Amino acid sequence: CCSVPQVLKSCTEFIEKHGIVDGIYRLSGIASNIQKLRHEFDSEQIPDLTKDIYIQDIHCVGSLCKLYFRELPNPLLTYQLYEKFS
């Protein structure tokens, strides 16, 4: 089967543990924090999400997940399946 990318594993586990707040995926994080977090994952590191910068801006973790899905070359719910979904 398919493996889940590390960025999604780390972010969703962190949100499950620390981010049960209203609007976690609705509200955006601070752009500079999102980019810093993205850079850490792009550098093949697993960042320490318990750093104050991420705990204080929990929304940047959710925003990184949304960014990941937005940048996929094909949507998660593929074009071929679109008619079946609608």
N, C-alpha and C positions, 0 to 999 in steps of 0.2 A: 504494500500500500504506500501511500504518500507520507513523507515525513513533514512535520510542522517546523517551519523556519525558527531558528533560535530567537530572533527578535520577537516573534509572536508568543513563543513559550514564555520567555522572560517577562515580557510586559503583561501578559494576561495573568500569570501567577502572581506578579507584584500587585496588580489591581485587585485580584481576588483577596489578597491578604491585607492590603493597606488602603485600597481605593474605593471602598463601598461608601460613596458619597453621591448625592444627587447630581445628575448631569455629567458623570465621569466621561462619557463619550460624546456628550453634547457640547460641553464647554471646551474651548481651546486652551492649550498651554501657552506659555511664553515662547515666542518663535526662537529666540536664542537658545533656550533650554532644549527645545525639540531638536534643533540642529546639532547641538553638542551631543545629545543622546544618540542621534542618528550617526554621527561621526564615530562615536565609540563602537557601535555595532558594525559599521562599515569597516572598521579597522580590525575586524575579526576578534574583538574582545567581547566579553560579556560584562557589561558595566555593572558597578555596584549601585543598584537602584535605591539602596537605603541611604545614600548620601543626602544631606540636607537639601541640596538643590532640587532633587527629585521628590523628596517627601513634601517639601513646601510647595512644589508645583506639580502635584499629582496628575494634573490634567495634561502635562506634556507627555506622559507615558501613554495615555489614551490617544492623544493626538498623533503620536508616532505610529500606533497601530493603524489608525485611519489613513495616515500618509502611505503606509506600506500597501494597503489594499488599493488606494487610489492609483498608485504607480505600477501596479501589476500590468504586464503587457496585454493580458486578456482578463476580463472581469471574472470574479469568483463564480458568479452565476453566468456561465458562458453564453455567447451570442447564439450558439446552436440550440440552447435550451430555453431561450427567451420566450418563444411562443408557448411552450408548455407551462411556464411560470405565469404568464399573463392570461 
